[in-house]
Amino acid sequence: MENLLDFFRGALPWITVGLALAVLCARSAKKKKEEESGEDYGTEGMCIGMCLGTAIGTSLGNYTGIGISLGMLMGLAVGSCIKKAADSEDRDEKKK
């Protein structure tokens, strides 16, 4: 059982990097399709995810770095799915 936990501790950063690359590639492909359809909450999600990931990683045992990276990844994924509502005033300001 201890060998299995050691394997997961060693493989988790590589899994995180792979998931982050997949999210970023999917997001860039999606942004190319949508030119001006609005913005999303990706940045805000990353900030909140980093805070929550740090708290959870620290509380589970000194896994702060892994908590930060996983929290940021999850926050980016959730924030990218939620679109910001664009007001007509905001659109008029962007066009000028």
C-alpha positions as CSV (number, residue, x, y, z in Angstrom):
1,M,0.0,0.0,0.0
2,E,2.9,2.4,0.8
3,N,4.4,1.7,-2.6
4,L,1.1,2.7,-4.3
5,L,1.0,6.0,-2.3
6,D,4.6,6.7,-3.3
7,F,3.7,6.1,-6.9
8,F,0.8,8.5,-6.8
9,R,2.9,11.2,-5.1
10,G,5.5,10.9,-7.8
11,A,3.0,10.7,-10.7
12,L,0.6,13.4,-9.5
13,P,2.7,16.4,-10.7
14,W,3.0,14.8,-14.2
15,I,-0.7,14.1,-14.4
16,T,-1.4,17.7,-13.3
17,V,0.9,19.1,-16.1
18,G,-0.8,16.9,-18.7
19,L,-4.3,18.0,-17.6
20,A,-3.2,21.7,-17.6
21,L,-1.9,21.3,-21.2
22,A,-5.1,19.6,-22.3
23,V,-7.2,22.4,-20.8
24,L,-5.1,25.2,-22.3
25,C,-5.1,23.6,-25.7
26,A,-8.8,23.1,-25.7
27,R,-9.3,26.6,-24.5
28,S,-7.1,28.1,-27.2
29,A,-8.9,26.1,-29.9
30,K,-12.3,27.3,-28.5
31,K,-11.1,30.9,-28.5
32,K,-10.1,30.7,-32.1
33,K,-13.7,29.7,-33.0
34,E,-15.4,32.4,-30.9
35,E,-14.2,35.8,-32.0
36,E,-16.4,38.1,-29.9
37,S,-18.9,36.0,-28.1
38,G,-17.9,37.3,-24.7
39,E,-15.4,36.6,-21.9
40,D,-15.3,34.0,-19.2
41,Y,-14.3,33.7,-15.6
42,G,-11.1,31.8,-16.2
43,T,-8.8,34.2,-14.4
44,E,-11.2,34.6,-11.4
45,G,-11.5,30.8,-11.2
46,M,-7.8,30.4,-11.2
47,C,-7.4,32.8,-8.3
48,I,-10.1,31.2,-6.2
49,G,-8.8,27.7,-7.1
50,M,-5.3,28.6,-5.9
51,C,-6.6,29.8,-2.6
52,L,-8.8,26.7,-2.1
53,G,-6.0,24.4,-3.3
54,T,-3.5,25.9,-0.9
55,A,-5.9,25.5,2.0
56,I,-6.8,21.9,1.1
57,G,-3.2,20.9,0.3
58,T,-2.0,22.3,3.7
59,S,-4.7,20.7,5.7
60,L,-4.1,17.2,4.1
61,G,-0.5,17.3,5.0
62,N,2.2,19.6,3.6
63,Y,1.2,19.3,-0.1
64,T,1.0,23.0,-0.7
65,G,2.6,22.9,-4.2
66,I,0.3,20.2,-5.5
67,G,-2.7,21.9,-3.9
68,I,-1.9,25.1,-5.6
69,S,-1.4,23.6,-9.1
70,L,-4.5,21.3,-8.9
71,G,-6.6,24.2,-7.5
72,M,-5.6,26.5,-10.3
73,L,-6.3,23.8,-12.9
74,M,-9.8,23.1,-11.5
75,G,-10.5,26.8,-11.1
76,L,-9.5,27.4,-14.8
77,A,-11.7,24.5,-15.9
78,V,-14.7,25.7,-14.0
79,G,-14.2,29.4,-14.8
80,S,-13.8,28.7,-18.5
81,C,-17.2,27.1,-18.6
82,I,-19.0,30.1,-17.1
83,K,-19.5,33.0,-19.5
84,K,-19.7,36.6,-18.4
85,A,-22.9,38.5,-19.3
86,A,-22.0,41.4,-21.5
87,D,-24.1,44.5,-21.1
88,S,-24.9,46.6,-24.1
89,E,-23.0,49.5,-22.6
90,D,-19.9,47.4,-22.3
91,R,-20.1,46.3,-25.9
92,D,-20.5,50.0,-27.0
93,E,-17.4,50.9,-25.1
94,K,-15.3,48.1,-26.5
95,K,-16.3,49.1,-30.1
96,K,-15.1,52.7,-29.6
